Amino acid sequence: MEGNRGLRDRAVATPPHWANEVIAPFDEEWFHAVEPFIVESYWSGQQSINVFDVVGTSHPDYAGRTWLEFLREGKRMDLNLGLLRENPGYYLEDEPKRPGMYYRAVDDDRWFVAEDGNHRTAIARFLFHESGRSMLHGLTVTKYRTDRRAFDVYTAAAEAIEKSGGKVRLRTRRTKRARADTGGWMRENWKVEFEWTDLRRGGTERLTVDEVERRIEPLSHPSRWRGCLAWLRRAAER
């Protein structure tokens, strides 16, 4: 293993094709919006991921830089490159990382650095690019799967309810369906339902996503439904 300065100098001299890709920000506001619609979460303290599938970070100071800029200018990069020189096996071994490297993903394999591991992720990308490796082991990850249809229906319903005068209150409700875990990993599953409250008549119903979609149809297209009702009244009078 060459000295700590070697990796950075070589990357600057001959940048990988992805070196100028921008480190994406994790959208916390969007995650907060979809969080009530999570139907599965998977956590592991000893996961392996393709380090080139890491596309961004939760850290606002590091998002927006390119990977090469971060390797050159990261505020703790000199320290971490020195640690690479002292213990290159940290990046190559299978054991859980100490200190840990943390990642999260939502609905796909686009990973974002979570609590810690930004500088080490950048180092691993450049290091593995040189050596032909891809898999980084011993990581702590959390991966979420959301019910995107339920989210879309809820968004449409909230808009329709607001346009109709807000006579209904719609809330989400998650019920845990299953949990599986042993040492070092855990998977939990939930069911997403809705609570529909009629603010004029009172009373709350628990509805599925299909039922909510049907329920908001008159709110979304009131003129169409008024026409149908008028036709039914005329037909009944004949």
C-alpha positions in Angstrom: 0.0 0.0 0.0 1.4 3.4 -1.0 1.5 6.4 1.3 -1.5 8.4 2.1 -0.5 11.2 -0.2 -0.2 8.8 -3.1 -4.0 8.0 -3.4 -5.0 11.6 -3.6 -2.2 12.6 -5.9 -3.0 9.8 -8.3 -6.7 10.6 -8.3 -6.0 14.3 -9.1 -3.6 13.3 -11.9 -5.8 10.6 -13.4 -9.4 11.1 -12.1 -11.9 8.3 -12.5 -14.8 8.9 -14.9 -17.1 9.5 -11.9 -14.7 11.8 -10.0 -16.6 15.0 -10.9 -20.1 13.6 -10.1 -21.7 15.7 -7.4 -22.4 14.2 -4.0 -26.2 14.4 -3.7 -28.0 15.7 -0.6 -30.3 13.4 1.2 -33.8 15.1 1.1 -34.8 15.1 4.7 -38.1 17.0 4.0 -39.1 14.4 1.4 -38.2 11.6 3.8 -40.3 13.1 6.5 -43.2 13.2 4.0 -42.9 9.6 3.0 -42.1 8.2 6.4 -45.7 7.5 7.3 -45.9 5.3 4.2 -42.9 3.0 5.1 -44.1 -0.6 4.8 -40.7 -2.3 5.4 -37.5 -1.4 7.1 -34.3 -3.5 7.2 -31.4 -2.8 9.5 -28.1 -4.6 9.5 -24.9 -4.0 11.4 -22.7 -6.1 9.2 -23.9 -5.4 5.6 -21.9 -5.3 2.4 -22.7 -2.7 -0.3 -21.3 -1.6 -3.6 -19.4 1.6 -2.7 -20.1 3.0 -6.1 -23.8 2.9 -5.3 -23.3 5.5 -2.7 -24.6 8.7 -4.3 -24.9 11.2 -1.5 -24.9 12.2 2.1 -27.1 13.5 4.9 -24.3 15.9 5.9 -25.1 19.4 4.6 -21.4 20.5 4.6 -20.4 17.7 2.2 -23.3 17.6 -0.2 -22.9 19.6 -3.4 -19.1 18.9 -3.7 -17.8 16.5 -6.3 -16.1 13.3 -5.1 -12.7 14.6 -6.2 -13.2 18.0 -4.5 -14.1 16.2 -1.3 -11.0 13.9 -1.5 -8.9 17.0 -2.0 -10.5 19.4 0.4 -12.5 17.4 3.0 -11.8 18.9 6.4 -10.9 15.5 8.0 -9.5 14.0 4.8 -5.8 14.3 5.9 -6.6 12.5 9.1 -8.5 9.7 7.4 -5.8 9.3 4.7 -3.3 8.9 7.5 -5.5 6.2 9.1 -5.6 4.5 5.7 -1.8 4.3 5.6 -1.7 2.9 9.2 -4.5 0.4 8.7 -5.4 -0.4 5.1 -7.1 -3.6 6.2 -10.0 -1.5 7.6 -11.3 -1.0 4.1 -10.7 -4.6 3.0 -11.8 -6.8 5.8 -15.3 -8.4 6.4 -15.7 -7.6 10.1 -18.1 -4.9 11.3 -16.4 -1.5 11.0 -15.1 0.1 14.1 -15.6 3.0 14.0 -18.8 2.4 12.1 -19.8 3.5 8.6 -23.6 4.2 8.3 -25.8 4.3 5.2 -29.5 4.5 4.4 -31.5 4.0 1.2 -35.2 4.5 0.4 -36.9 2.3 -2.3 -33.8 1.5 -4.2 -30.0 0.8 -4.0 -29.0 4.5 -4.1 -27.2 4.8 -0.7 -26.6 7.9 1.3 -24.1 8.3 4.1 -26.0 8.7 7.4 -24.5 9.5 10.7 -20.8 8.9 10.0 -18.4 7.7 7.2 -18.3 10.5 4.7 -14.5 10.8 4.3 -14.0 7.0 4.5 -16.6 6.5 1.7 -14.8 8.9 -0.6 -11.5 7.2 0.2 -13.0 3.7 -0.5 -14.4 4.8 -3.9 -11.0 6.0 -5.1 -9.1 3.1 -3.5 -11.4 0.5 -4.9 -11.4 2.1 -8.3 -7.6 1.5 -8.4 -7.8 -2.1 -7.2 -10.8 -3.2 -9.1 -12.9 -3.9 -6.0 -16.5 -2.7 -5.4 -17.9 -4.3 -2.2 -17.4 -2.6 1.1 -18.1 -4.9 4.1 -19.1 -4.6 7.7 -21.4 -1.6 7.3 -24.4 -0.5 9.3 -27.3 0.2 7.0 -31.0 1.0 7.1 -33.1 0.4 4.0 -36.7 1.5 3.7 -39.5 0.4 1.3 -42.5 2.7 1.0 -46.0 2.3 -0.4 -45.7 4.9 -3.1 -49.2 4.3 -4.3 -50.6 5.1 -0.9 -48.4 8.2 -0.7 -49.7 9.4 -4.2 -53.3 8.7 -3.2 -52.9 10.5 0.1 -51.3 13.5 -1.7 -54.2 13.6 -4.2 -56.7 13.2 -1.4 -55.3 16.0 0.7 -55.4 18.4 -2.3 -59.0 17.3 -3.2 -60.1 17.8 0.4 -58.6 21.2 0.6 -60.2 22.3 -2.6 -63.6 21.0 -1.5 -63.6 23.1 1.7 -61.8 20.9 4.2 -64.9 19.0 5.4 -62.9 15.8 5.9 -59.8 15.0 7.9 -57.6 12.3 6.5 -54.8 10.7 8.6 -52.4 7.8 8.0 -52.1 4.9 10.3 -49.4 2.2 10.3 -49.9 -1.2 11.9 -46.9 -3.5 12.5 -47.5 -6.8 10.7 -44.3 -8.7 11.3 -40.8 -8.5 12.7 -37.9 -10.8 12.2 -34.4 -10.5 13.6 -31.4 -12.4 14.9 -28.0 -11.1 15.9 -26.9 -8.2 13.7 -30.0 -7.7 11.6 -33.7 -6.8 11.8 -36.6 -6.5 9.4 -40.0 -5.0 10.2 -43.1 -4.8 8.1 -46.2 -2.5 8.4 -49.6 -2.1 6.8 -50.6 1.4 5.8 -54.2 2.4 6.3 -56.1 5.7 6.5 -58.5 7.3 9.0 -61.3 9.3 7.3 -63.2 11.7 9.6 -66.3 13.5 8.4 -66.1 16.8 10.2 -69.7 17.7 9.5 -71.5 14.5 10.6 -68.8 13.2 12.9 -67.4 9.7 13.0 -64.2 8.2 11.8 -63.7 5.3 9.4 -60.6 3.2 8.8 -60.1 2.9 5.0 -57.7 1.1 2.6 -55.9 3.0 -0.1 -58.5 1.7 -2.7 -61.4 2.9 -0.6 -59.8 6.4 -0.2 -59.2 6.6 -3.9 -62.9 5.8 -4.5 -64.0 8.2 -1.8 -62.1 11.2 -3.2 -63.4 10.8 -6.8 -66.5 13.0 -6.1 -64.2 15.6 -4.5 -61.7 15.5 -7.4 -64.3 15.8 -10.1 -67.4 17.5 -8.5 -68.9 18.7 -11.8 -68.8 15.1 -13.3 -70.6 13.8 -10.2 -73.2 16.6 -10.2 -74.0 15.7 -13.8 -74.4 12.0 -12.9 -76.7 12.8 -9.9 -78.8 15.1 -12.1 -79.2 12.3 -14.7 -80.2 9.8 -12.0 -82.8 12.1 -10.6 -84.3 12.7 -14.1 -84.3 9.0 -14.7 -86.1 8.3 -11.4 -88.8 10.8 -12.3 -89.7 9.2 -15.6 
